[in-house]
């Protein structure tokens, strides 16, 4: 699957790109996961937005936050793949791209995530280490995990 990767600051997103991102986030986090939460949290404006597209359609997305905003280290969040392409390895490709973008933007810094607990082994396969006991975030069990640049 040939994916076009892009890492974009908020002010550089077109209105169509922003709409597609917010639409996918709502489809997955609000509708599919049946989770009512405040998605528009004021962090998008300072984030970098990693998108994976094919034929102009948004297939996957992650948000990169700078150090000091959510954690002391940079963080990756809002990690999603469209339901239609799950199970094809795109999630791992997305995380590898997001980590590469973090390394480029914030060299030699660890990356922290708040991962849904049921995805712990997925993130461990990518080198993340569990750093916390499970906790509830928006009604879903999460764990804090960290990745350290090699």
C-alpha positions as CSV (number, residue, x, y, z in Angstrom):
1,X,0.0,0.0,0.0
2,X,1.6,3.3,-1.2
3,X,0.9,6.0,1.4
4,X,1.8,9.7,1.1
5,X,3.0,10.9,4.4
6,X,2.9,14.5,5.5
7,X,3.8,16.3,8.8
8,X,2.1,19.7,9.0
9,X,1.8,22.5,11.5
10,X,-1.7,23.6,12.2
11,X,-1.4,27.0,10.4
12,X,-0.3,25.1,7.2
13,X,-3.3,22.8,7.1
14,X,-5.8,23.6,4.4
15,X,-9.4,23.7,5.5
16,X,-10.1,20.5,3.6
17,X,-7.2,18.8,5.4
18,X,-8.4,20.0,8.8
19,X,-11.9,18.9,8.1
20,X,-10.7,15.4,7.1
21,X,-8.7,15.1,10.3
22,X,-11.5,16.1,12.5
23,X,-14.0,13.9,10.6
24,X,-11.7,10.8,11.1
25,X,-11.1,11.6,14.7
26,X,-14.9,11.9,15.3
27,X,-15.6,8.7,13.4
28,X,-13.2,6.7,15.4
29,X,-13.0,8.2,18.9
30,X,-16.6,9.5,19.3
31,X,-18.8,7.3,17.1
32,X,-16.9,4.0,16.9
33,X,-15.5,3.9,20.4
34,X,-18.7,5.5,21.8
35,X,-16.7,8.0,23.8
36,X,-18.1,11.5,24.4
37,X,-15.1,13.7,25.2
38,X,-13.7,17.1,24.3
39,X,-11.6,16.3,21.2
40,X,-11.0,19.9,20.4
41,X,-8.8,20.6,23.5
42,X,-6.8,23.6,22.4
43,X,-3.6,21.6,21.6
44,X,-4.1,21.2,17.9
45,X,-2.9,24.8,17.2
46,X,0.6,24.0,18.6
47,X,0.7,20.4,17.4
48,X,2.2,18.8,14.3
49,X,-0.2,16.7,12.4
50,X,1.0,13.5,10.7
51,X,-1.3,12.3,8.0
52,X,-1.2,9.3,5.7
53,X,-3.2,9.6,2.5
54,X,-3.9,7.5,-0.5
55,X,-5.7,8.9,-3.6
56,X,-6.5,12.1,-1.6
57,X,-8.3,10.1,1.1
58,X,-7.1,10.3,4.7
59,X,-6.3,6.8,6.0
60,X,-4.4,7.5,9.2
61,X,-3.5,10.3,11.5
62,X,-1.4,11.1,14.6
63,X,-0.9,14.3,16.6
64,X,2.6,15.3,17.8
65,X,2.7,17.6,20.9
66,X,5.9,19.5,21.8
67,X,7.7,18.9,25.1
68,X,6.1,20.6,28.2
69,X,2.6,20.6,26.9
70,X,1.1,17.3,28.0
71,X,4.3,15.6,29.3
72,X,7.9,16.8,29.8
73,X,8.8,15.0,26.6
74,X,7.2,15.3,23.2
75,X,4.1,13.1,22.9
76,X,2.1,11.3,20.2
77,X,-1.6,11.1,20.5
78,X,-4.9,10.9,18.6
79,X,-3.4,7.8,16.8
80,X,-6.0,6.5,14.4
81,X,-6.4,4.4,11.2
82,X,-9.6,4.4,9.2
83,X,-11.7,1.2,9.9
84,X,-11.5,0.3,6.2
85,X,-7.7,-0.2,6.3
86,X,-7.2,-1.8,9.7
87,X,-5.2,-5.0,9.9
88,X,-2.9,-4.1,7.0
89,X,0.0,-2.8,9.0
90,X,-0.8,0.8,8.5
91,X,-0.9,1.5,12.2
92,X,2.7,0.4,12.6
93,X,3.7,2.5,9.6
94,X,2.0,5.5,11.0
95,X,3.8,5.1,14.4
96,X,7.1,4.7,12.7
97,X,6.5,7.8,10.7
98,X,5.3,9.8,13.8
99,X,8.4,8.7,15.7
100,X,10.7,9.7,12.8
101,X,8.9,13.1,12.7
102,X,9.4,13.4,16.5
103,X,13.2,12.6,16.1
104,X,13.5,15.2,13.4
105,X,11.7,17.9,15.3
106,X,13.0,17.1,18.8
107,X,16.2,15.1,18.4
108,X,17.4,12.8,21.1
109,X,14.3,13.1,23.2
110,X,12.1,10.4,24.5
111,X,8.5,10.2,23.4
112,X,5.6,9.7,25.8
113,X,2.1,8.3,24.9
114,X,-1.1,7.7,26.8
115,X,-2.0,4.4,25.1
116,X,-5.3,2.5,25.4
117,X,-4.4,-0.5,27.6
118,X,-5.6,-3.1,25.1
119,X,-3.0,-1.8,22.6
120,X,-0.1,-2.3,25.0
121,X,1.6,-5.1,23.1
122,X,1.2,-3.2,19.8
123,X,3.2,-0.3,21.2
124,X,5.7,-2.6,22.9
125,X,6.4,-4.1,19.5
126,X,7.5,-0.6,18.4
127,X,9.8,-0.2,21.4
128,X,7.5,1.6,23.9
129,X,8.0,0.7,27.5
130,X,5.0,0.7,30.0
131,X,5.6,3.3,32.7
132,X,2.3,3.3,34.7
133,X,-0.5,1.2,36.1
134,X,-3.7,1.4,34.1
135,X,-5.9,4.5,34.6
136,X,-9.1,5.7,33.2
137,X,-9.0,8.4,30.5
138,X,-12.3,9.4,28.9
139,X,-13.8,6.2,30.3
140,X,-11.3,3.9,28.6
141,X,-8.4,2.1,30.4
142,X,-5.0,3.7,29.4
143,X,-1.4,3.3,30.3
144,X,1.5,5.7,30.1
145,X,4.3,4.4,27.8
146,X,7.6,5.9,26.7
147,X,9.9,5.4,23.7
148,X,13.6,6.3,23.8
149,X,15.6,7.1,20.7
150,X,18.2,4.5,20.0
